[in-house]
Amino acid sequence: MNAKIVRPLMNEIFYLASRSPILAYKKIETLLQQYNTSEKSDKVAILSHIAKDYHPAEPDVTLKMERMPSGHFVEDCERLHEATTPKYAELFRLIGRQPDGVRSLVHLRADLLKFLPDMESREYAKRMSDNLQDLLATWFTTGLLKVERVTWQSPCEIVQRVSDYEAVHPVRTWTDLKRRLGPYRRCFAYTHHMMPYDPLVILHVALTDGIADSIQTILHRVSAQTHVTSSIHKEDPDLIKSAIFYSISSTQPGLKGIELGNSLIKRCVRKLRVEHPQLEKFSSLSPIPDFRKWLMDELNCPSTTLISLDMRTWLQSLLTTSNTWHLDEQILSDLRPILMQLCAYYLTKVKHPRTGYARDPVANFHLRNGAVVWRLNWLADRSERGWKQSLSLMVNYRYYSFDQIDRNSISYIDQKLIHADEQVSRLL
């Protein structure tokens, strides 16, 4: 399918829809089928064509504005809205009425975002993406989403997707997956009734005695007293004092820009408190994905005043020329205070140059949600990914009462204030 075929098919869809949306269903189904089987280059051409040719034309808008009668403000607003609303907005609403239409629109926006750099009329494509995002946001409001607990007994489709979608700590084996869905663990998923068995956001929680400081402990132990190979049939409430959010993954690129993770965490906290009233503490154990990259940029910047020249030279040599430094206990001991201090500075002081919020994306997510930068953890992730991203460091973002969460969130969003616990501030 190419752009030349799209125009007559689109015109036919709009003509039939003007008589009744039901009459256009078959043609919309044909459009979606042909689009989904097209090559990437054809998809780019089709999306570019729809974005530009079905966007309001400037002369038409100008002419309609000139013809607007004066003295009828409400009518003028309605006509202005009609004149500036893209024709493809009607197409999206028609697609949304299809049996699998909502899913198709989510995937269509994912394609738009992915292909945007390759599209000729990027400003038109960006406008179409924003228009579609606004529409999807009304359908994916949190009131229409369901929080489901996923267990080993859940339908195999959703269990498989929990494994496939895990982006933070990849699932290695079926045993690994079964452990993450078993005792002292909770897996919650946001689902939409129009996309059954296809989670939108997945949250993994470990129920522990204290706030965890190592991802290895969470992934390789069931509880503080039991190893992974232990057989557990019943949880001991005395061992459940903390809930640790150790992985949260947004699974649908087409929903980018629509905030879902914040409300999922709050709803899960409420569910966990009902199930375990004795729960006292709620915290994440989070990666710091851009710390090493930021540090290397600082080390390579001659004008930096954050790190002394001697220290910069030593760190550069160590991190760029040696592949075994992380196996040397003496080097690790020497590095610990240096990297802990630099990481505390990175999380609490380094802002994104464009937005002014925390540069680290995971920090920005939890801070927007109202959490506090509570504790830095040394050698918390000794996996290959952990060394490459954050030099083994992880961080706990602590969630206190709902009132404090709301206050922290507002002050971060409005004033860009980063709230940190004293044990993090002392590192500075």
Disulfide bonds with the S-S distance in Angstrom:
none
